[in-house]
Amino acid sequence: MAKDNNKIENFEKTLFKAADKLRKNMDAAEYKHIVLGLIFLKYISDSFEDLYLKIKEGKGDFAGANPEDADEYRAENVFFVPQISRWPYLHSRSKLPSIGKDIDDAMELIEKENPTLKGILPKVYARPNLDKAALGGLIDLVGNIALGTEAAKSKDLLGRVYEYFLGEFANAEGKKGGQFYTPKSIVRIMVEMIEPYKGRIFDPACGSGGMFIMSEKFIESHKGRIDDIAIYGQESNQTTYRLCRMNLAIRGIDGSQVKWNTEDSFLNDLHKDLKADFVLANPPFNDSDWSGQLLQKDPRWQYGMPPASNANYAWLQHMIYHLSPKGVMACVLANGSLSSQTNNEGDIRKSLVENDLVDCIVALPKQLFYNTGIPACIWFISRKRTGNGDRKRTGEILFIDTSEVGFMADKTHREFSEEDMARVAGTYHEWRKRDGKYEDIKGFCKSAGIEEITKHNFVLTPGRYVGIQNEIDDGIPFADKIGGLTKKLAEQMAEEKKLDEEIKKQLKNVGFNL
């Protein structure tokens, strides 16, 4: 299995490098829509062709069915793809100068036949600045993604390629890229810790939909049912929203409750009545342009009015407002949210702790994000701390410090290994269990009570609680260590002096006078 995963990862990397070469002078922000749109088109065409052949064969439930009847595909939750939008047809025209217009027309027809995709697909292929020869090469490249004959394998591979490309484009775009993509390491830890098996999942700043995709993967890996979850989201950037809807569609996830509007979740909450079982989000850090001055008496601010100059505590309270009575949430915020005492933030944080909502704080290492170097953390909020299958842990908060955890995946970005993620999530679960085997580990984790937190004036920075990891104690007293080091240094200096004198002597013997 590991060998298969490595093969796919190598294939993804090779494919991205080849696609990136065809980009030429085009900006990555523009190019990503061209590439991802083609991958999406290939996906729905492959899915269609698989069902088309079964209907055409006419066996079992498909006896007498018409393979060109769109209703046959809707009944099987497969997108209907018109004749001139199908991949084999477009691929056959990839070297023609009209290929850009052909693809735009194909996207228009697909949206017309499938109302849930209306306004989602990119129609950017006929633009004059897009090199048509490069576009033809890209079509040939994407045409090689469907390896093997089984449609399920093809779909899974297409989904993985799509996800990999999202991350690589976020990396290429740098600061701008992080607006639509949360690194997989962070999402994995959040999902593994709150375990969204069943119920309503909400992300009010959903970007390209990574939180939803990872929740689906989590359920599949734990033998759950995808039908047991319903997803709700909101995104203010229209191009990012489109990426999200395509990302969900390529995974067969219903994205109808993922909404877009030009305002945002604060000014125009499109899920006003939602009470979610799980909230997962990575909202913009320290947003000073969130229109807080227009929302002074909003019912969402149950624990204090968030400052108009920073949206961190507005996001936290917005998500808490949407939590069900037993809901849990994970939210990525800048580290400043853990300690700021200005503009009422310290008072709000104190109120959240005193109302027994804060379950766990995880400090993250630097260089995890594509768009910022600001140190970040994850807040875990829970409304089920009185038991409900776990131990009663009111008046306690678990602090985990991962600032020295992970490895450098490249020169600029850090990631968590599988072992790192398992350690962090496992620590949280053992702490939460009724008969868990949790223990404080200096420098890594600490379960702190309300008295200790009060002494720290409700500052929630994990480093204050977990302390610094002890050096390995070898049993040698400090004074003896210093004495030994001093003696060793003196011996080295004497040896060096002796060697220096020997060199001078040899040089003198051959006629050099120093």
C-alpha positions as CSV (number, residue, x, y, z in Angstrom):
1,M,0.0,0.0,0.0
2,A,2.8,2.4,0.9
3,K,4.5,1.6,-2.4
4,D,1.3,2.4,-4.3
5,N,0.9,5.7,-2.5
6,N,4.5,6.6,-3.4
7,K,3.9,5.8,-7.0
8,I,0.8,8.0,-7.1
9,E,2.7,10.8,-5.2
10,N,5.5,10.6,-7.8
11,F,3.0,10.7,-10.6
12,E,1.3,13.8,-9.1
13,K,4.7,15.6,-8.8
14,T,5.7,14.6,-12.3
15,L,2.3,15.7,-13.7
16,F,2.4,19.1,-11.9
17,K,6.0,19.8,-13.1
18,A,4.9,19.1,-16.7
19,A,1.7,21.2,-16.3
20,D,3.8,24.0,-14.8
21,K,6.2,24.0,-17.7
22,L,3.2,24.7,-20.0
23,R,2.3,27.8,-17.9
24,K,5.1,29.9,-19.5
25,N,4.5,33.5,-18.6
26,M,1.0,33.1,-17.2
27,D,0.5,34.0,-13.5
28,A,-0.2,30.9,-11.3
29,A,-3.4,32.6,-9.9
30,E,-4.9,32.5,-13.5
31,Y,-3.4,29.3,-14.6
32,K,-4.8,27.2,-11.7
33,H,-8.3,27.7,-13.0
34,I,-7.3,26.5,-16.4
35,V,-5.6,23.3,-15.1
36,L,-8.1,22.5,-12.4
37,G,-11.0,23.1,-14.7
38,L,-9.6,20.5,-17.2
39,I,-9.1,18.0,-14.4
40,F,-12.7,18.5,-13.3
41,L,-13.9,18.1,-16.9
42,K,-11.9,14.9,-17.2
43,Y,-13.4,13.6,-14.0
44,I,-17.0,14.1,-14.8
45,S,-16.5,12.8,-18.4
46,D,-14.9,9.6,-17.0
47,S,-17.8,9.2,-14.6
48,F,-20.3,9.7,-17.4
49,E,-18.5,7.3,-19.8
50,D,-18.5,4.6,-17.1
51,L,-22.2,4.8,-16.6
52,Y,-22.9,5.4,-20.3
53,L,-21.3,2.0,-21.2
54,K,-23.4,0.2,-18.6
55,I,-26.6,1.8,-19.9
56,K,-25.7,1.1,-23.5
57,E,-25.1,-2.6,-22.5
58,G,-28.7,-2.6,-21.3
59,K,-28.4,-5.2,-18.6
60,G,-30.4,-5.5,-15.3
61,D,-31.8,-2.1,-14.2
62,F,-30.6,-0.5,-17.4
63,A,-32.6,-2.8,-19.7
64,G,-34.2,-0.6,-22.4
65,A,-32.7,2.6,-21.0
66,N,-31.5,5.3,-23.4
67,P,-27.8,6.2,-22.8
68,E,-28.4,9.8,-24.0
69,D,-31.2,10.4,-21.5
70,A,-30.0,12.9,-18.9
71,D,-32.5,11.6,-16.3
72,E,-30.7,8.2,-16.3
73,Y,-27.6,9.9,-15.0
74,R,-29.3,12.1,-12.5
75,A,-30.9,9.1,-11.0
76,E,-27.4,7.7,-10.3
77,N,-26.0,11.0,-9.0
78,V,-23.7,11.3,-12.1
79,F,-23.4,14.5,-14.0
80,F,-24.8,14.3,-17.6
81,V,-22.1,15.3,-20.1
82,P,-23.4,16.4,-23.6
83,Q,-21.7,14.9,-26.7
84,I,-19.5,17.9,-27.5
85,S,-18.4,18.2,-23.9
86,R,-17.1,14.7,-23.5
87,W,-13.4,14.2,-23.1
88,P,-12.7,12.0,-26.1
89,Y,-14.3,14.6,-28.4
90,L,-12.3,17.5,-26.9
91,H,-9.1,15.5,-26.8
92,S,-9.5,14.8,-30.6
93,R,-9.6,18.6,-31.2
94,S,-6.7,19.5,-28.9
95,K,-4.4,20.6,-31.8
96,L,-7.0,22.8,-33.5
97,P,-6.8,26.6,-33.1
98,S,-10.5,26.6,-31.9
99,I,-9.8,24.4,-28.9
100,G,-10.1,27.2,-26.4
101,K,-13.7,28.1,-27.6
102,D,-14.5,24.4,-27.8
103,I,-13.8,24.0,-24.1
104,D,-15.6,27.1,-23.1
105,D,-18.7,25.9,-25.0
106,A,-18.3,22.5,-23.3
107,M,-18.3,24.1,-19.9
108,E,-21.4,26.2,-20.8
109,L,-23.3,23.1,-21.9
110,I,-22.4,21.1,-18.8
111,E,-23.7,23.9,-16.6
112,K,-26.9,24.0,-18.7
113,E,-27.5,20.3,-18.3
114,N,-26.6,20.2,-14.6
115,P,-28.2,23.1,-12.6
116,T,-26.1,22.4,-9.5
117,L,-23.0,23.4,-11.4
118,K,-24.5,26.7,-12.7
119,G,-22.0,29.5,-12.5
120,I,-19.3,27.2,-11.1
121,L,-17.1,26.1,-14.1
122,P,-14.3,28.3,-15.6
123,K,-14.9,29.6,-19.1
124,V,-11.4,31.1,-19.6
125,Y,-10.0,28.9,-22.4
126,A,-10.7,31.1,-25.4
127,R,-8.7,34.1,-24.0
128,P,-6.1,35.5,-26.4
129,N,-3.3,35.4,-23.8
130,L,-3.6,31.6,-23.4
131,D,-1.3,29.8,-25.8
132,K,-3.4,27.3,-27.7
133,A,-0.4,25.0,-28.4
134,A,0.3,24.9,-24.6
135,L,-3.4,24.3,-24.0
136,G,-3.3,21.3,-26.4
137,G,-0.3,20.0,-24.5
138,L,-2.1,20.4,-21.2
139,I,-5.1,18.4,-22.6
140,D,-2.8,15.6,-23.6
141,L,-1.2,15.6,-20.1
142,V,-4.6,15.5,-18.3
143,G,-5.7,12.8,-20.6
144,N,-3.1,10.5,-19.1
145,I,-4.5,10.8,-15.6
146,A,-7.0,8.0,-15.9
147,L,-4.7,5.0,-15.4
148,G,-6.2,1.6,-15.3
149,T,-9.6,0.5,-16.5
150,E,-11.7,0.7,-13.3
151,A,-13.6,4.0,-13.0
152,A,-13.3,4.0,-9.2
153,K,-9.5,4.0,-9.4
154,S,-9.6,6.7,-12.1
155,K,-11.9,8.9,-9.9
156,D,-9.8,8.5,-6.8
157,L,-6.6,9.3,-8.8
158,L,-8.3,12.4,-10.4
159,G,-9.4,13.5,-6.9
160,R,-5.9,13.1,-5.5
161,V,-4.3,15.0,-8.4
162,Y,-6.9,17.8,-8.0
163,E,-6.1,18.1,-4.3
164,Y,-2.3,17.9,-4.9
165,F,-2.5,20.7,-7.6
166,L,-4.5,22.9,-5.2
167,G,-1.7,22.7,-2.7
168,E,1.0,23.3,-5.3
169,F,-0.8,26.3,-6.7
170,A,-1.2,27.7,-3.2
171,N,2.6,27.3,-2.8
172,A,3.3,29.0,-6.2
173,E,1.0,31.9,-5.3
174,G,2.6,32.4,-1.9
175,K,0.7,34.9,0.3
176,K,-2.3,35.1,-2.0
177,G,-2.5,31.3,-2.3
178,G,-3.2,30.8,1.4
179,Q,-6.5,32.5,1.0
180,F,-8.0,29.4,-0.5
181,Y,-5.9,26.6,0.9
182,T,-5.1,25.2,4.4
183,P,-2.1,22.9,4.5
184,K,-3.1,19.2,4.8
185,S,-1.1,18.7,8.0
186,I,-3.2,21.2,9.9
187,V,-6.5,20.0,8.5
188,R,-5.6,16.4,9.4
189,I,-4.9,17.2,13.0
190,M,-8.1,19.2,13.4
191,V,-10.2,16.4,11.8
192,E,-8.5,13.6,13.7
193,M,-9.0,15.4,17.0
194,I,-12.7,16.4,16.7
195,E,-13.7,13.2,14.8
196,P,-16.6,14.4,12.6
197,Y,-18.3,10.9,12.1
198,K,-21.9,11.9,11.9
199,G,-23.9,15.1,11.7
200,R,-23.7,18.7,10.4
201,I,-20.2,20.1,9.5
202,F,-19.8,23.8,9.1
203,D,-17.0,26.0,7.8
204,P,-17.8,29.7,7.6
205,A,-14.6,30.6,5.8
206,C,-14.4,27.4,3.6
207,G,-11.8,28.4,1.0
208,S,-11.4,25.5,-1.5
209,G,-13.2,23.0,0.8
210,G,-10.3,21.2,2.3
211,M,-12.0,20.8,5.7
212,F,-14.9,19.0,4.1
213,I,-12.7,16.7,1.9
214,M,-10.6,15.7,5.0
215,S,-13.8,15.0,7.0
216,E,-15.0,12.7,4.2
217,K,-11.6,10.9,4.1
218,F,-11.7,10.5,7.9
219,I,-15.1,8.8,7.7
220,E,-14.0,6.5,4.9
221,S,-10.9,5.5,6.8
222,H,-12.9,4.6,9.9
223,K,-15.5,2.6,7.9
224,G,-18.2,5.2,8.4
225,R,-20.9,6.4,5.9
226,I,-20.6,9.5,3.9
227,D,-24.4,9.8,3.9
228,D,-24.2,10.4,7.7
229,I,-22.7,13.9,7.2
230,A,-24.1,17.1,5.7
231,I,-21.8,20.0,5.0
232,Y,-22.5,23.7,5.2
233,G,-20.1,26.5,4.2
234,Q,-19.7,30.1,3.2
235,E,-17.1,31.9,1.1
236,S,-16.8,35.5,0.1
237,N,-14.3,35.1,-2.7
238,Q,-16.2,34.0,-5.8
239,T,-13.2,32.3,-7.6
240,T,-12.3,30.4,-4.4
241,Y,-16.0,29.4,-4.0
242,R,-15.9,27.9,-7.5
243,L,-12.8,26.0,-6.6
244,C,-14.6,24.7,-3.5
245,R,-17.7,23.5,-5.4
246,M,-15.5,21.8,-8.0
247,N,-13.4,20.2,-5.3
248,L,-16.5,18.8,-3.7
249,A,-18.1,17.7,-6.9
250,I,-15.0,15.7,-7.9
251,R,-15.4,13.8,-4.6
252,G,-19.1,13.3,-5.1
253,I,-19.9,15.5,-2.1
254,D,-23.2,17.5,-2.1
255,G,-22.1,21.1,-2.0
256,S,-25.5,22.7,-2.4
257,Q,-25.3,24.2,1.2
258,V,-22.0,25.8,0.5
259,K,-22.9,29.5,-0.2
260,W,-21.2,32.5,-1.7
261,N,-22.0,36.2,-1.4
262,T,-20.0,39.4,-1.9
263,E,-20.2,40.4,1.8
264,D,-19.1,37.7,4.3
265,S,-20.2,35.5,7.1
266,F,-20.4,38.5,9.5
267,L,-22.5,40.9,7.5
268,N,-24.6,38.3,5.7
269,D,-24.7,35.0,7.5
270,L,-26.3,32.6,5.0
271,H,-26.8,29.9,7.6
272,K,-28.5,32.0,10.4
273,D,-30.5,29.1,11.9
274,L,-27.8,26.4,11.6
275,K,-26.6,24.6,14.7
276,A,-23.7,22.4,13.6
277,D,-22.3,19.3,15.3
278,F,-18.8,20.1,14.1
279,V,-17.2,23.4,13.1
280,L,-13.8,23.4,11.3
281,A,-12.3,26.6,10.0
282,N,-9.2,28.6,9.2
283,P,-10.5,32.2,8.9
284,P,-8.3,35.1,7.9
285,F,-5.7,36.0,10.6
286,N,-6.1,39.4,12.5
287,D,-8.6,40.7,9.9
288,S,-9.0,44.5,10.5
289,D,-11.6,45.0,7.8
290,W,-14.5,42.9,9.0
291,S,-17.1,45.7,9.5
292,G,-17.3,45.3,13.2
293,Q,-18.5,48.8,13.7
294,L,-21.7,47.9,11.9
295,L,-22.4,44.9,14.2
296,Q,-22.3,46.5,17.7
297,K,-25.4,44.8,19.1
298,D,-25.2,41.5,17.2
299,P,-26.7,38.5,19.1
300,R,-23.6,36.4,18.3
301,W,-21.4,38.4,20.7
302,Q,-22.5,36.4,23.8
303,Y,-19.1,36.7,25.5
304,G,-18.2,40.3,24.7
305,M,-18.1,42.8,21.9
306,P,-15.1,41.9,19.6
307,P,-12.9,44.9,18.6
308,A,-13.6,46.5,15.2
309,S,-9.8,46.4,14.6
310,N,-9.4,42.6,14.8
311,A,-11.9,39.8,13.8
312,N,-10.2,36.9,15.8
313,Y,-12.8,36.9,18.6
314,A,-15.6,37.7,16.2
315,W,-14.8,34.5,14.3
316,L,-14.6,32.4,17.5
317,Q,-18.0,33.7,18.7
318,H,-19.6,33.4,15.3
319,M,-18.7,29.7,15.3
320,I,-19.7,29.1,18.9
321,Y,-23.1,30.7,18.0
322,H,-23.5,28.0,15.4
323,L,-22.5,25.1,17.6
324,S,-25.2,22.6,18.6
325,P,-25.7,21.9,22.4
326,K,-23.2,19.0,22.2
327,G,-21.1,20.5,19.3
328,V,-17.3,20.7,19.1
329,M,-15.1,22.9,16.9
330,A,-11.5,23.5,15.8
331,C,-10.5,27.0,14.6
332,V,-7.0,28.1,13.4
333,L,-6.1,31.6,14.7
334,A,-3.0,33.8,15.0
335,N,-1.1,33.2,18.3
336,G,-1.9,36.7,19.4
337,S,-5.4,35.5,20.1
338,L,-4.0,33.5,23.1
339,S,-2.6,36.5,24.9
340,S,-3.9,39.8,23.7
341,Q,-5.3,42.1,26.5
342,T,-6.3,45.0,24.3
343,N,-9.7,46.1,23.1
344,N,-11.7,43.7,25.2
345,E,-10.0,40.6,23.8
346,G,-8.6,39.6,27.3
347,D,-12.1,39.9,28.8
348,I,-13.7,37.8,26.0
349,R,-11.0,35.1,26.4
350,K,-11.7,35.1,30.2
351,S,-15.4,34.7,29.6
352,L,-14.9,31.8,27.2
353,V,-12.7,30.0,29.8
354,E,-15.1,30.7,32.7
355,N,-18.0,29.5,30.7
356,D,-16.1,26.2,30.3
357,L,-16.0,26.3,26.5
358,V,-12.2,26.0,25.8
359,D,-11.2,22.3,25.7
360,C,-7.7,22.3,24.2
361,I,-5.1,24.7,22.7
362,V,-2.5,23.5,20.2
363,A,0.5,25.8,19.4
364,L,1.7,25.2,15.9
365,P,5.3,25.4,14.5
366,K,6.4,28.1,12.1
367,Q,6.4,27.7,8.4
368,L,3.3,25.5,8.1
369,F,1.4,28.0,6.1
370,Y,1.9,29.2,2.5
371,N,0.6,32.7,3.0
372,T,2.0,33.9,6.4
373,G,4.9,33.5,8.7
374,I,2.7,34.6,11.7
375,P,2.8,31.9,14.5
376,A,-0.5,30.2,14.7
377,C,-2.5,28.0,17.0
378,I,-5.7,25.8,17.0
379,W,-8.5,26.5,19.4
380,F,-10.7,23.5,20.3
381,I,-14.1,24.5,21.7
382,S,-16.5,21.9,23.1
383,R,-20.0,21.9,24.5
384,K,-19.7,18.3,25.7
385,R,-17.2,18.6,28.5
386,T,-19.5,17.3,31.2
387,G,-19.3,13.7,29.9
388,N,-21.4,12.5,27.0
389,G,-19.2,9.4,26.5
390,D,-16.0,11.1,27.6
391,R,-14.8,11.9,31.1
392,K,-16.0,15.1,32.9
393,R,-13.3,17.7,32.4
394,T,-14.9,20.9,33.4
395,G,-12.4,23.5,34.8
396,E,-9.5,22.0,32.8
397,I,-7.8,22.9,29.5
398,L,-5.3,20.7,27.7
399,F,-2.3,22.6,26.3
400,I,-0.2,21.0,23.5
401,D,3.0,22.7,22.2
402,T,4.0,21.4,18.7
403,S,6.3,24.4,18.0
404,E,9.3,22.0,17.6
405,V,7.4,19.2,16.0
406,G,7.4,18.3,12.2
407,F,9.9,18.2,9.4
408,M,10.9,20.6,6.6
409,A,9.2,19.3,3.4
410,D,11.2,21.8,1.4
411,K,13.3,24.9,2.0
412,T,10.4,27.0,3.2
413,H,7.5,24.7,4.4
414,R,7.2,22.5,7.4
415,E,4.8,19.5,7.6
416,F,3.8,17.0,10.3
417,S,4.6,13.3,9.7
418,E,2.0,10.6,10.3
419,E,3.6,9.9,13.6
420,D,3.4,13.6,14.6
421,M,-0.3,13.8,13.8
422,A,-1.0,10.5,15.6
423,R,0.9,11.7,18.7
424,V,-1.0,15.0,18.9
425,A,-4.4,13.6,18.3
426,G,-3.7,10.6,20.5
427,T,-2.7,12.8,23.4
428,Y,-5.9,14.7,23.2
429,H,-8.0,11.5,23.0
430,E,-6.3,9.9,26.0
431,W,-6.8,13.1,28.0
432,R,-10.5,13.1,27.1
433,K,-11.2,9.4,27.7
434,R,-12.8,8.2,31.0
435,D,-10.0,5.7,31.6
436,G,-7.4,7.4,29.4
437,K,-3.6,7.0,30.0
438,Y,-2.8,10.7,29.6
439,E,0.2,12.1,31.4
440,D,1.7,15.6,31.3
441,I,5.0,15.7,29.3
442,K,7.2,18.6,30.0
443,G,7.8,20.7,26.9
444,F,4.9,19.0,25.0
445,C,1.6,18.8,26.9
446,K,0.0,19.9,30.2
447,S,-3.5,19.6,31.6
448,A,-4.1,22.8,33.6
449,G,-6.9,23.7,36.0
450,I,-8.8,26.9,36.3
451,E,-6.6,28.1,39.3
452,E,-3.4,27.9,37.3
453,I,-5.0,29.6,34.3
454,T,-6.3,32.4,36.5
455,K,-2.8,32.9,37.8
456,H,-1.7,33.5,34.3
457,N,-4.4,36.1,33.9
458,F,-6.3,33.8,31.4
459,V,-3.4,33.9,28.9
460,L,-3.6,30.6,27.0
461,T,-0.2,30.3,25.3
462,P,0.8,26.6,25.7
463,G,4.5,27.4,26.4
464,R,3.5,29.0,29.7
465,Y,2.0,25.8,30.9
466,V,4.0,22.9,29.3
467,G,7.4,24.4,30.2
468,I,10.7,23.6,28.5
469,Q,11.6,20.0,27.7
470,N,14.2,18.6,30.2
471,E,17.6,17.6,28.9
472,I,18.5,13.9,29.3
473,D,19.8,13.4,32.8
474,D,23.0,11.3,32.7
475,G,23.5,11.4,36.5
476,I,26.7,13.5,36.4
477,P,26.6,16.6,38.7
478,F,26.9,19.9,36.9
479,A,30.2,20.9,38.7
480,D,31.8,17.6,37.5
481,K,30.6,18.2,33.9
482,I,32.2,21.7,33.9
483,G,35.4,20.3,35.4
484,G,35.6,17.5,32.8
485,L,35.0,20.0,30.0
486,T,37.7,22.3,31.3
487,K,40.2,19.5,31.6
488,K,39.4,18.3,28.1
489,L,39.9,21.8,26.7
490,A,43.2,22.2,28.4
491,E,44.4,18.9,27.0
492,Q,43.3,19.9,23.5
493,M,45.2,23.2,23.8
494,A,48.4,21.5,25.0
495,E,48.1,19.0,22.1
496,E,47.6,21.8,19.7
497,K,50.7,23.7,21.0
498,K,52.8,20.6,20.8
499,L,51.7,20.0,17.2
500,D,52.4,23.6,16.3
501,E,56.0,23.3,17.7
502,E,56.6,20.1,15.7
503,I,55.5,21.8,12.5
504,K,57.8,24.7,13.1
505,K,60.7,22.3,13.7
506,Q,60.1,20.4,10.5
507,L,59.9,23.6,8.5
508,K,63.1,24.8,10.0
509,N,64.9,21.6,9.0
510,V,63.9,22.2,5.3
511,G,65.2,25.8,5.3
512,F,62.1,27.8,6.4
513,N,62.7,30.2,9.3
514,L,59.6,31.4,11.1
